[in-house]
Amino acid sequence: MGRTLWRTTTSFLVVSVVLASAWTATAATDDATRASTAMAYVGAQQRANGSFPGFSSIGSTADAVLDMAATGYDRVPDAIGYLRRQVRKGNVVGVGLTAKVVLAVVAAGGDPTSFAATDLLTAITGSEKPSGRFAGASVFDQALAILALRAAGDTPTANELAWLAGAQCPDGGWQFDRPHRAAENRHCRDKADPADFTSSDTNTTAYALMALGDLSGLTADPFTFFAAIRDRTYHGWGYTWGFRRTDANSTALVIQAYASQGLTAPGRGVRALRRLQYPCGAVAFSFTGAGRRTGKDVGATIGAVLGFLKEPIPVAPVALTAPWASSCPTG
């Protein structure tokens, strides 16, 4: 009787493992398909000059190049051509924006030391201060710059990494603008200063984790931060403590941050990103108060592609293929 029970239990466990493995494989395949349909929607929004709409056309176009490189969507040359023209016109200024262009150029197989007759890499490395901070860089910019160096095969200096690590807030996150100060609370917010609008946020934290790689020297656990700030209603992540409702960009970046450390993001967080996608591939920025998706959003879709793929930055390019059509209605 005992042997029969053991065999029955063992058979059940084997079936369970097989089914679980099949579900994981199906989910992975499904997310790759989601990334491809999202990329098709993004590609359909590309302008005649090669750029993509967004708060910053240069930044959005650089981000879209990463999506194209990761999915194999072959409209990269048009986007890189736009970025090249912007460099020549002198419109790519500041460490953060320069770093985004470097990431795009490298993902497209180009040389950032000779792009539009400009050495973009030296523009970053040459601005390092004795503290390790890049000139004029916010915490967010510092993380982007380190990622750009890694993408180009350069090793960030110990001071550059230490400055970023030392900017961490006591709650485990990082805030956009500056390192934690003594007058600020554990969320990097000085409530006595009416001009202090920032606090630890998911986006800067995600970029910091991808940039640092080695988290052994940190004073606080960033994944405790992600758990604490997580949206309890929709289960993804919003931007910061005052804006915790799940949005696609923040949720995708947190998923990428987990992946950069070889970790699997919480399943409900991944499903929250999936829920924000429309059947045709476009992704909504967030949810309404009634739990419905907000409208189709190009920027949110650009951000979601790497989240679906669980692809951290820098991106490992794949072979390009002919661009595929989107089923989303135009207009």
Buried (B, 14 or more C-beta within 10 A) or exposed (E): EEEEEEEEEEEEEEEEEEEEEEEEEEBEEEBBEBBBBBBBBBBBBBEEEBBBBBEEBBBBBBBBBBBBBBBBBBBBEBBBEBBBBBBEEEEBEBBBBBBBBBBBBBBBEBEBBEBBEBBBBEBBBEBBEEEBBBEEBBBBBBBBBBBBBBBBEBEBBEBBBBBBBBBBBBBBBBBBBBBBEEEBBBBBBBEEEEEBEBBBBBBBBBBBBBBBBEBEEBEBEBBEBBEEBBBEEBBBBBBBBEEBBBBBBBBBBBBBBBBBBEEEBBEEBBEBBBBBBBEBBBBBBBBEEEEEBBEBBBBBBBBBBBBBBBBBBBBEBEEBEEBBEBBBEEE
